[in-house]
Amino acid sequence: MAGAILAGGAGRRVNGADKGLLDWRGKPLIEHVVARIAPQVDSLVISANRNRDNYAQFGYPVLADRVAGYPGPLAGIAAALAVAPHEWLLCVPVDLPLLPLDLAARLLQAAIAHGTTVAVAHDGQHRQSLCALLKGTLAASASASLARGDGAVWAWQDACGVVEVDFSDQPDAFTNLNSFAPG
């Protein structure tokens, strides 16, 4: 299983800052997410459209979107799927530093049990569309959706056939740090 950390956004909700490089509890957000996800996957990439040298310092390949203009997270997902060396790709956003340590295992178990190509976390209240396990064969589908201007990740996932996986036992794991609030 490969992993991709989605850090390619424009940072609109944080005054244009690069979220992954914002400090939280003494370390940049990206460092927290790498620590949670790297042990769960066989390889890892960081999807980032700016500050790529800063992200490269964490020791993983850095990919840029193949579509200009910050079209959204589906662009990062499509870029990661295009280079994923394994059957499955675990995608997570850079602003969830408390991700479950069993995220990959639980998503994979559900995807196999339901025979689907997409499994996403559900925190008990909301689908966490960017915490997703995707079959590597979905690269062309993601790119085609972007080319049509259909960039909504949840809608693309629905079209692919998705199973939502209950993580209501760990709701704090999906606390989104999408602002400058102290942490």
Contacts in CASP RR format, 6 or more apart in sequence:
PFRMAT RR
TARGET T0000
AUTHOR 0000-0000-0000
METHOD contacts of the structure
MODEL  1
MAGAILAGGAGRRVNGADKGLLDWRGKPLIEHVVARIAPQVDSLVISANR
NRDNYAQFGYPVLADRVAGYPGPLAGIAAALAVAPHEWLLCVPVDLPLLP
LDLAARLLQAAIAHGTTVAVAHDGQHRQSLCALLKGTLAASASASLARGD
GAVWAWQDACGVVEVDFSDQPDAFTNLNSFAPG
1 40 0 8 1.000
1 41 0 8 1.000
1 42 0 8 1.000
1 86 0 8 1.000
1 87 0 8 1.000
1 88 0 8 1.000
1 89 0 8 1.000
1 90 0 8 1.000
1 104 0 8 1.000
1 108 0 8 1.000
1 133 0 8 1.000
2 41 0 8 1.000
2 42 0 8 1.000
2 43 0 8 1.000
2 44 0 8 1.000
2 45 0 8 1.000
2 80 0 8 1.000
2 84 0 8 1.000
2 85 0 8 1.000
2 86 0 8 1.000
2 88 0 8 1.000
2 89 0 8 1.000
2 90 0 8 1.000
3 37 0 8 1.000
3 41 0 8 1.000
3 43 0 8 1.000
3 44 0 8 1.000
3 45 0 8 1.000
3 80 0 8 1.000
3 84 0 8 1.000
3 89 0 8 1.000
3 90 0 8 1.000
3 91 0 8 1.000
3 92 0 8 1.000
4 44 0 8 1.000
4 45 0 8 1.000
4 46 0 8 1.000
4 47 0 8 1.000
4 63 0 8 1.000
4 76 0 8 1.000
4 77 0 8 1.000
4 80 0 8 1.000
4 84 0 8 1.000
4 89 0 8 1.000
4 90 0 8 1.000
4 91 0 8 1.000
4 92 0 8 1.000
5 30 0 8 1.000
5 33 0 8 1.000
5 34 0 8 1.000
5 37 0 8 1.000
5 44 0 8 1.000
5 45 0 8 1.000
5 46 0 8 1.000
5 47 0 8 1.000
5 92 0 8 1.000
5 93 0 8 1.000
5 94 0 8 1.000
6 47 0 8 1.000
6 73 0 8 1.000
6 76 0 8 1.000
6 77 0 8 1.000
6 91 0 8 1.000
6 92 0 8 1.000
6 93 0 8 1.000
6 94 0 8 1.000
6 130 0 8 1.000
7 18 0 8 1.000
7 19 0 8 1.000
7 20 0 8 1.000
7 30 0 8 1.000
7 46 0 8 1.000
7 47 0 8 1.000
7 48 0 8 1.000
7 55 0 8 1.000
7 93 0 8 1.000
7 94 0 8 1.000
8 47 0 8 1.000
8 48 0 8 1.000
8 49 0 8 1.000
8 50 0 8 1.000
8 65 0 8 1.000
8 70 0 8 1.000
8 76 0 8 1.000
8 94 0 8 1.000
9 19 0 8 1.000
9 49 0 8 1.000
9 70 0 8 1.000
9 72 0 8 1.000
9 73 0 8 1.000
10 16 0 8 1.000
10 70 0 8 1.000
11 17 0 8 1.000
11 18 0 8 1.000
11 19 0 8 1.000
13 178 0 8 1.000
13 179 0 8 1.000
14 22 0 8 1.000
14 178 0 8 1.000
14 179 0 8 1.000
14 180 0 8 1.000
15 180 0 8 1.000
18 48 0 8 1.000
18 50 0 8 1.000
18 51 0 8 1.000
18 54 0 8 1.000
19 29 0 8 1.000
19 94 0 8 1.000
19 95 0 8 1.000
19 177 0 8 1.000
19 178 0 8 1.000
20 28 0 8 1.000
20 29 0 8 1.000
20 30 0 8 1.000
20 33 0 8 1.000
20 94 0 8 1.000
20 95 0 8 1.000
21 28 0 8 1.000
21 29 0 8 1.000
21 30 0 8 1.000
21 51 0 8 1.000
21 54 0 8 1.000
21 55 0 8 1.000
22 28 0 8 1.000
22 29 0 8 1.000
22 177 0 8 1.000
22 180 0 8 1.000
23 29 0 8 1.000
24 32 0 8 1.000
24 97 0 8 1.000
24 177 0 8 1.000
24 183 0 8 1.000
25 32 0 8 1.000
25 97 0 8 1.000
25 183 0 8 1.000
29 94 0 8 1.000
29 95 0 8 1.000
29 97 0 8 1.000
29 177 0 8 1.000
30 46 0 8 1.000
30 55 0 8 1.000
30 58 0 8 1.000
30 94 0 8 1.000
31 58 0 8 1.000
32 97 0 8 1.000
32 98 0 8 1.000
33 92 0 8 1.000
33 93 0 8 1.000
33 94 0 8 1.000
33 96 0 8 1.000
33 97 0 8 1.000
33 99 0 8 1.000
34 44 0 8 1.000
34 58 0 8 1.000
34 60 0 8 1.000
36 97 0 8 1.000
36 98 0 8 1.000
36 99 0 8 1.000
36 100 0 8 1.000
36 101 0 8 1.000
36 103 0 8 1.000
37 44 0 8 1.000
37 90 0 8 1.000
37 92 0 8 1.000
37 99 0 8 1.000
37 103 0 8 1.000
37 104 0 8 1.000
38 44 0 8 1.000
38 60 0 8 1.000
39 101 0 8 1.000
40 90 0 8 1.000
40 101 0 8 1.000
40 102 0 8 1.000
40 103 0 8 1.000
40 104 0 8 1.000
40 105 0 8 1.000
41 90 0 8 1.000
41 104 0 8 1.000
42 86 0 8 1.000
43 85 0 8 1.000
43 86 0 8 1.000
44 60 0 8 1.000
45 60 0 8 1.000
45 61 0 8 1.000
45 62 0 8 1.000
45 63 0 8 1.000
45 80 0 8 1.000
45 83 0 8 1.000
46 55 0 8 1.000
46 58 0 8 1.000
46 60 0 8 1.000
46 61 0 8 1.000
46 62 0 8 1.000
46 63 0 8 1.000
47 62 0 8 1.000
47 63 0 8 1.000
47 64 0 8 1.000
47 65 0 8 1.000
47 76 0 8 1.000
47 77 0 8 1.000
47 79 0 8 1.000
47 80 0 8 1.000
48 55 0 8 1.000
48 62 0 8 1.000
48 63 0 8 1.000
48 64 0 8 1.000
49 64 0 8 1.000
49 65 0 8 1.000
49 70 0 8 1.000
52 62 0 8 1.000
52 64 0 8 1.000
55 62 0 8 1.000
56 62 0 8 1.000
63 76 0 8 1.000
63 79 0 8 1.000
63 80 0 8 1.000
63 83 0 8 1.000
64 79 0 8 1.000
65 71 0 8 1.000
65 72 0 8 1.000
65 75 0 8 1.000
65 76 0 8 1.000
65 78 0 8 1.000
65 79 0 8 1.000
66 75 0 8 1.000
66 78 0 8 1.000
66 79 0 8 1.000
66 82 0 8 1.000
66 143 0 8 1.000
67 75 0 8 1.000
67 78 0 8 1.000
67 146 0 8 1.000
71 146 0 8 1.000
71 149 0 8 1.000
71 151 0 8 1.000
72 151 0 8 1.000
73 93 0 8 1.000
73 130 0 8 1.000
73 153 0 8 1.000
74 142 0 8 1.000
74 145 0 8 1.000
74 146 0 8 1.000
74 151 0 8 1.000
74 152 0 8 1.000
74 153 0 8 1.000
74 156 0 8 1.000
75 146 0 8 1.000
75 151 0 8 1.000
77 89 0 8 1.000
77 91 0 8 1.000
77 132 0 8 1.000
77 134 0 8 1.000
77 142 0 8 1.000
77 153 0 8 1.000
78 139 0 8 1.000
78 142 0 8 1.000
78 143 0 8 1.000
78 145 0 8 1.000
78 146 0 8 1.000
80 89 0 8 1.000
80 91 0 8 1.000
81 89 0 8 1.000
81 134 0 8 1.000
81 136 0 8 1.000
81 138 0 8 1.000
81 139 0 8 1.000
81 142 0 8 1.000
82 139 0 8 1.000
82 143 0 8 1.000
84 136 0 8 1.000
84 139 0 8 1.000
86 136 0 8 1.000
87 135 0 8 1.000
87 136 0 8 1.000
88 108 0 8 1.000
88 111 0 8 1.000
88 133 0 8 1.000
88 134 0 8 1.000
88 135 0 8 1.000
88 136 0 8 1.000
89 133 0 8 1.000
89 134 0 8 1.000
89 135 0 8 1.000
89 136 0 8 1.000
90 103 0 8 1.000
90 104 0 8 1.000
90 107 0 8 1.000
90 132 0 8 1.000
90 133 0 8 1.000
90 134 0 8 1.000
91 130 0 8 1.000
91 131 0 8 1.000
91 132 0 8 1.000
91 133 0 8 1.000
91 134 0 8 1.000
92 99 0 8 1.000
92 103 0 8 1.000
92 130 0 8 1.000
92 131 0 8 1.000
93 130 0 8 1.000
93 131 0 8 1.000
93 176 0 8 1.000
95 176 0 8 1.000
95 177 0 8 1.000
95 178 0 8 1.000
96 128 0 8 1.000
96 131 0 8 1.000
96 173 0 8 1.000
96 174 0 8 1.000
96 175 0 8 1.000
96 176 0 8 1.000
96 177 0 8 1.000
97 177 0 8 1.000
98 172 0 8 1.000
98 173 0 8 1.000
98 174 0 8 1.000
98 175 0 8 1.000
99 131 0 8 1.000
99 173 0 8 1.000
99 174 0 8 1.000
100 106 0 8 1.000
100 121 0 8 1.000
100 167 0 8 1.000
100 170 0 8 1.000
100 173 0 8 1.000
103 121 0 8 1.000
103 131 0 8 1.000
103 167 0 8 1.000
103 173 0 8 1.000
104 133 0 8 1.000
106 165 0 8 1.000
106 167 0 8 1.000
107 119 0 8 1.000
107 120 0 8 1.000
107 121 0 8 1.000
107 131 0 8 1.000
107 132 0 8 1.000
107 133 0 8 1.000
107 165 0 8 1.000
108 119 0 8 1.000
108 133 0 8 1.000
110 119 0 8 1.000
110 163 0 8 1.000
110 165 0 8 1.000
111 117 0 8 1.000
111 118 0 8 1.000
111 119 0 8 1.000
111 133 0 8 1.000
111 135 0 8 1.000
111 163 0 8 1.000
114 163 0 8 1.000
116 160 0 8 1.000
116 161 0 8 1.000
116 162 0 8 1.000
116 163 0 8 1.000
117 134 0 8 1.000
117 135 0 8 1.000
117 137 0 8 1.000
117 138 0 8 1.000
117 160 0 8 1.000
117 161 0 8 1.000
118 132 0 8 1.000
118 133 0 8 1.000
118 134 0 8 1.000
118 135 0 8 1.000
118 138 0 8 1.000
118 157 0 8 1.000
118 160 0 8 1.000
118 161 0 8 1.000
118 162 0 8 1.000
118 163 0 8 1.000
119 132 0 8 1.000
119 133 0 8 1.000
119 162 0 8 1.000
119 163 0 8 1.000
119 164 0 8 1.000
119 165 0 8 1.000
120 127 0 8 1.000
120 128 0 8 1.000
120 129 0 8 1.000
120 131 0 8 1.000
120 132 0 8 1.000
120 133 0 8 1.000
120 157 0 8 1.000
120 162 0 8 1.000
120 163 0 8 1.000
120 164 0 8 1.000
120 165 0 8 1.000
121 127 0 8 1.000
121 128 0 8 1.000
121 131 0 8 1.000
121 132 0 8 1.000
121 164 0 8 1.000
121 165 0 8 1.000
121 167 0 8 1.000
121 174 0 8 1.000
122 128 0 8 1.000
122 164 0 8 1.000
122 165 0 8 1.000
122 166 0 8 1.000
122 167 0 8 1.000
122 168 0 8 1.000
123 167 0 8 1.000
123 168 0 8 1.000
123 170 0 8 1.000
123 171 0 8 1.000
123 173 0 8 1.000
123 174 0 8 1.000
124 166 0 8 1.000
124 167 0 8 1.000
124 168 0 8 1.000
124 171 0 8 1.000
125 171 0 8 1.000
126 174 0 8 1.000
127 154 0 8 1.000
127 164 0 8 1.000
128 167 0 8 1.000
128 174 0 8 1.000
129 153 0 8 1.000
129 154 0 8 1.000
129 157 0 8 1.000
130 153 0 8 1.000
131 174 0 8 1.000
132 153 0 8 1.000
132 157 0 8 1.000
138 160 0 8 1.000
141 156 0 8 1.000
141 159 0 8 1.000
141 160 0 8 1.000
142 156 0 8 1.000
145 151 0 8 1.000
145 156 0 8 1.000
145 159 0 8 1.000
150 156 0 8 1.000
167 173 0 8 1.000
167 174 0 8 1.000
177 183 0 8 1.000
END
